[in-house]
Amino acid sequence: MDKLVEQTALELIQLLGEYKRVPARTNQFTELYADLRLGGDDVGEFLSGIEKKFSINMQDFDISKYFPDESAMIMDWPLKLLGLKTRLDPNKYQSISFYSLAQEILNRRKET
């Protein structure tokens, strides 16, 4: 495993903790949506933080492939709160872990 990617993934976990509660079991292979249910405005804030921390541009990163938008998250929230089955299908979105996001960030840094 690449140490730089691993370190960057750990930095991403810490960064996300500034925007959202991150469970103690979270590691570099934790899936951002499937495991943490990250979506909506939280993703936008997280990506802004990534841009600042790593001095990269994420404007062309297609978040709709990986995360639901805010309206879908809002519609699903009451169901989750009541312990009912949510309507958002985690299989609808492509998998992205802290590790794979770290790889994307490092690739973008190489391009600049």
Backbone torsions as a table, in degrees:
resi	resn	phi	psi	omega
1	MET	NA	137.8	-178.5
2	ASP	-72.2	120.9	-176.9
3	LYS	-62.9	-37.6	-179.7
4	LEU	-66.2	-41.1	177.6
5	VAL	-65.3	-42.6	179.8
6	GLU	-61.6	-44.6	179.2
7	GLN	-65.0	-41.0	178.7
8	THR	-64.1	-40.1	177.7
9	ALA	-61.3	-41.4	177.8
10	LEU	-65.0	-37.3	176.4
11	GLU	-64.8	-36.4	177.9
12	LEU	-65.9	-38.5	177.7
13	ILE	-62.0	-45.1	178.1
14	GLN	-62.7	-42.3	180.0
15	LEU	-62.3	-44.4	179.1
16	LEU	-61.3	-33.6	178.3
17	GLY	-60.8	-18.5	176.0
18	GLU	-77.3	-17.8	-176.1
19	TYR	-112.0	-25.2	-171.0
20	LYS	-154.1	148.7	175.8
21	ARG	-65.0	129.1	-179.6
22	VAL	-112.7	120.1	-179.1
23	PRO	-58.8	149.6	-178.3
24	ALA	-60.3	-29.2	-178.3
25	ARG	-75.6	-3.7	-177.7
26	THR	-64.0	133.5	176.1
27	ASN	-138.4	-176.7	-174.1
28	GLN	-64.5	-18.5	180.0
29	PHE	-100.5	5.2	175.2
30	THR	-65.1	133.4	179.7
31	GLU	-82.2	131.8	-174.5
32	LEU	-66.0	-40.0	177.8
33	TYR	-96.1	-52.4	-174.5
34	ALA	-59.1	-38.2	-177.8
35	ASP	-95.5	-43.7	-174.4
36	LEU	-99.0	-9.2	-177.4
37	ARG	56.9	37.6	176.1
38	LEU	-73.0	132.2	179.6
39	GLY	-171.0	178.3	176.2
40	GLY	60.5	-140.3	-176.8
41	ASP	-64.0	-27.3	177.9
42	ASP	-59.5	-36.2	179.1
43	VAL	-66.1	-44.1	178.8
44	GLY	-59.7	-44.2	178.2
45	GLU	-64.3	-43.0	179.6
46	PHE	-62.3	-44.6	179.6
47	LEU	-66.0	-36.9	175.4
48	SER	-61.8	-42.5	177.1
49	GLY	-62.5	-38.7	177.4
50	ILE	-63.3	-45.4	179.7
51	GLU	-58.3	-43.5	-179.3
52	LYS	-68.9	-48.8	-175.4
53	LYS	-63.6	-41.4	-173.7
54	PHE	-104.5	2.8	179.0
55	SER	51.9	52.1	177.6
56	ILE	-130.6	168.3	177.9
57	ASN	-108.8	121.8	179.5
58	MET	-109.7	14.8	-175.6
59	GLN	-59.3	-31.3	-178.4
60	ASP	-93.1	6.2	177.1
61	PHE	-75.0	117.2	-174.4
62	ASP	-81.5	90.0	-175.7
63	ILE	-66.6	-23.8	-178.3
64	SER	-67.0	-16.9	176.5
65	LYS	-76.6	-23.5	-172.0
66	TYR	-115.3	-23.8	-171.8
67	PHE	-139.1	146.9	172.7
68	PRO	-74.6	156.1	178.5
69	ASP	-81.0	174.4	-174.9
70	GLU	-61.1	-39.5	-177.9
71	SER	-64.5	-38.6	177.9
72	ALA	-66.5	-38.3	178.8
73	MET	-65.9	-40.8	-179.7
74	ILE	-65.9	-40.6	-179.9
75	MET	-67.1	-29.3	-176.4
76	ASP	-87.0	-22.3	-174.2
77	TRP	-56.9	-46.9	-179.4
78	PRO	-60.7	-36.8	178.7
79	LEU	-64.0	-45.2	179.1
80	LYS	-62.3	-42.6	-179.4
81	LEU	-60.6	-37.0	-179.7
82	LEU	-85.1	-0.3	179.5
83	GLY	77.7	16.6	179.4
84	LEU	-90.2	163.6	178.5
85	LYS	-65.2	130.4	-179.5
86	THR	-80.7	158.9	-179.0
87	ARG	-88.8	-16.7	-179.1
88	LEU	-75.9	124.3	-179.0
89	ASP	-93.7	115.0	-179.7
90	PRO	-62.2	-20.9	179.2
91	ASN	-77.2	-11.1	179.0
92	LYS	-71.1	-25.7	-174.6
93	TYR	-108.0	142.7	178.3
94	GLN	-65.1	146.5	-179.6
95	SER	-69.5	136.2	172.7
96	ILE	-148.8	121.5	179.5
97	SER	-104.4	171.6	175.0
98	PHE	-59.1	-38.1	-178.8
99	TYR	-64.2	-48.0	-179.1
100	SER	-68.1	-33.7	175.4
101	LEU	-67.0	-38.0	176.6
102	ALA	-61.7	-41.0	176.8
103	GLN	-61.0	-43.0	178.5
104	GLU	-60.8	-44.5	-179.8
105	ILE	-62.3	-46.1	-179.0
106	LEU	-65.7	-35.5	175.9
107	ASN	-64.7	-40.3	179.1
108	ARG	-67.3	-35.2	178.8
109	ARG	-67.1	-34.2	177.9
110	LYS	-66.3	-33.4	-177.2
111	GLU	-72.0	-21.0	-176.8
112	THR	-92.9	NA	NA
